[in-house]
């Protein structure tokens, strides 16, 4: 689902760029009707892109909210990062979020962090 939204946003953005490019090369005097038509389409594309981005952010926020509400969270040490498989097996339901992922950027993490329902 995320990939579909991402590609749809990309296609709409590309179309918007094309319209903007066409509008800059037009002469207002001779092609006023066509310019007005492009202006209307540009407005609808901008609204749709904004709506899709908000939808994507809302989905991310639900997941981020779920993690923030977990009772235990702490940064993952370098030693633990070296053997994440062992750490995940020892702690049931552990979710690790990297700061460079979309979720990590949204949560504004500075380091790899683990979230769990039980202490670890």
Secondary structure as UniProt FT lines:
FT   HELIX           2..25
FT   TURN            28..30
FT   HELIX           32..68
FT   STRAND          72..75
FT   HELIX           78..82
FT   HELIX           84..90
FT   TURN            92..93
FT   STRAND          95..97
FT   TURN            99..100
FT   HELIX           102..106
FT   TURN            107..108
FT   STRAND          113..116
//
